[in-house]
Each structure stands twice: as C-alpha cells, then as structure tokens.
Amino acid sequence: MTDEQTTTVSDLFRRAQELRRQSSPASYKEIAKQLANDFRGQPFPPLYNLTIPEQDALAPEEDWTAGLPLIRRGIQFEDWNEVALGIVLSLEQTEEYARQRGPEGTRDDWHDREAGIQEAVDKGIEKWMPEELMSLAERQTRK
C-alpha cells in the first residue's frame, strides 16, 4: 500500500462516526471493537499526522484530541484495539460536547470562532470589495 492509500486518523474517526450512525444503540465499546476488527491487518496510520481537522470547528480541542495519546500508543505498539479505543474516546467527547452545547450556531461566545474579528472583516471587505460587488452580494443574500 502506498502512503496515499494509508488510512489516516481522520479516516478512522469518520468510520467511527459512520458506525455510530448505522447502529446508534450500539455502545462506544461495541463501536471500538467493530472499528478494530474492520482495520485489523491493515497498515497503521502515520504518526506524523495525528489530527482530526474537521472536528476543530465543531468542538474544543481538548475534546476531539482526548483520544490522541491512546491512538499514538496504539500505533507505536501496533495495537488496533488501542487505536480504536482512542478514536472512540474522541468520538464520545465530541458527541457529548454537542449534546451539552446544542447545534452549531447556538454556542456561547467563548467558542465562537468569529468573535472579535467582525470589525476587521468589515474593514477588509470595505477596502477590497468594490461597491458594485458589495451591492450584488447583498442582493443575493436577500433572495
């Protein structure tokens, strides 16, 4: 298998999310077991890319990174069970965060990624976007 075909930590996380959707009554322990079975015998993800970037905007870093130490240890010791436990820990933490905080857009100001930059964004748009493009954009958003 080439490096391009190697499974990444993000791929494993997305597979765990898929398993969770397919069998929502399944426990996290069952999902970890299924995940480990699905990938047993395959090459381990690279250690240089232990990240789940798509989760960065959905949950605080301390939640989606919760399982990364387990994943790292699993890769180092070539243990799919350990890798799967780490993936499921991150999944559990991000799902719990979403349950507690509600859907995207209803969160507190502290987790708002756009907080404090609106003035700079407006200033940049004002400076670089011609008036006719601005009018067009405003008309499109009203539709």
Secondary structure, 3 states (H helix, E strand, C coil): CCHHHCCCHHHHHHHHHHHHHHCCCCCHHHHHHHHHHHHCCCCCCCHHHCCCHHHCCCCCHHHHCCCHHHHHHHHHCCCHHHHHHHHHHHHHHHHHHHHHHCCCCCCCHHHCCCCCCHHHHHHHHHHHCCHHHHHHHHHHHHC
